């Protein structure tokens, strides 16, 4: 395809990428969110873009954020929303990951079959939260 300009993603695709990036940045920061990237605004943008499947990614990012900040009530509420958003079975493992990040036991047996041991997956996700907590506490 010599001589052709590269394909530019549609506005909807760019908007979806922006929403995903905002959610990831908010999670990684684990500090106060700038007004433009609050979860409420992200969810409005996701709905406006017609991409409802992205709501579960925002909730998972928030679970990380709340786990890092030890915000247990917000985390429990987020896990409930995440459970509702994954009730169809798509991305149901996000609920397990949210529990793992917070160091919480699963409420019952999980239907998820991991490619590694569940304990290994749990340890990896909890380790990410602990590393971020350490980074925030030491400023390193």
C-alpha positions, 0 to 999 in steps of 0.5 A: 500500500505504497503512497497511502496515508496511514489510517487515522482511528475514528473519533470513537476509537480515540475517545475509547483510548483516551478513556482507557488511558485516563482510567489507567493514569488515575489508578497508577497515580492513586492520589486525588484525581484531577477534576477532568478525570474523575470516575464520574467524568470517565463514566460519562465519557464512556457512556457518551462514546457508546462503549459501556464495556469500558465501565468495568475497566474503570471499576477495576482501576478504582479497585486498585486505587482504593486498595492502595489507599486502604479505602475499605468501604469504597473498595467494597462498593466498587467490588459490588459494582464490578460484580454487577458489570461482569454478571454476564461472565465477561471479565468475571475474573476482574472481581477476583483480581479486585479481591486479590489486590485488597488482600481479601478472601473470595466470598466463595469458590471462584469459577475462574481457572487461572493459567497459574496457581490462584495463589500465584495470581493473588500474590502478583496482584497484591504485590502490585498494590504493596509496591505502589503503597511503598512508592507513595510512602517513600516518594521513591 
